[in-house]
Amino acid sequence: MERVVVARLRDAAFFVAEDRKSPLADRVPALAGVTFHQGLGSYRDKSARMETLVEAMGRHASSRGTPWRPRGRRRGSRRRTSSP
């Protein structure tokens, strides 16, 4: 089993090294040829939608003058459990 794990880690190291040879931004045009979901377009289309969404969230957060935090549980709060 150890030989298998070592081989997988070596493969991962190789692919990470290959991926780092070109900037991530250079890979975006190639996403146009990969379908994300029928009716939703390509991964390039999804990337553009996400970019627009993140920019809008950043503008909203900066207009409020407070850093953005996800809603939900606050730090230090305990999750309530229902008793049977």
N, C-alpha and C positions, 0 to 999 in steps of 0.2 A: 504494500500500500504506500509506503514511503516513496518508492520510486515513481509511482504515479503522481503523487503530490509534487515532488520535485520537478518532474517533467511539465506539469501544468504551470507551475510557477515560472519555469524558464520560458515557456510559451508566452505567458503573460508579460514577462519582462521584455521579450522580443517585440511584441505588438505595441507595448507602451513606447518603447524606443522608436519604433517605426512611426507611430502616431505623432510623436513630438518633433518629427523632422519637418513638418509643415504646420503653419499656424491654423488654428481652428477656423478662423474667418475665411481661409482659402478653400475650405471644404464645403461651405454653404451652397455654392452653385450646384454641386453634385447632388444635393438633396432634392433637386427638382425632379430627378428621375426615379425617386423612391416614393411610392404611394403610402401615405399615412393611413387613410381610410377612404373607402369609396364614398364620394359625396363631400368629403372634407379636404380633398386635394393632396398635395405632396407634403413631404416633411419640410420642404422649403417654404411652402405656404404656412404650415404650422409655425415654423420659426419666425416668419414675419408677423403672424398674429401675436405670438408670445412677446416679441420685441415691442410691439405697440402697447400691449397690456402692461408690461413692466415699466415702460416709460410713463404711462398714465398713472400707475401706482406711485411711482417716484414723485411725480408732480403733485399728486394729492397729498402724499406724506409731507413733502416740503412746504406745501401751502398751509398745513396745519401747524407747522413749527415744532412738531414732535416726531421722533423716530417711529417708523412703522413697526408695529408688533402684531402678530396674528391674534385674532380674537379667540376667546375660549378660556381655558384655565390660566390663571395668573400664577406667577412664580410664588411658590410657598403654599399655594392652596392645595387642599387635599381633595381627592376624588371621593364623592359620596357614594356609598354603597347602599342599596336598598335591603332592608331586612325582610326575610320571608314571613 
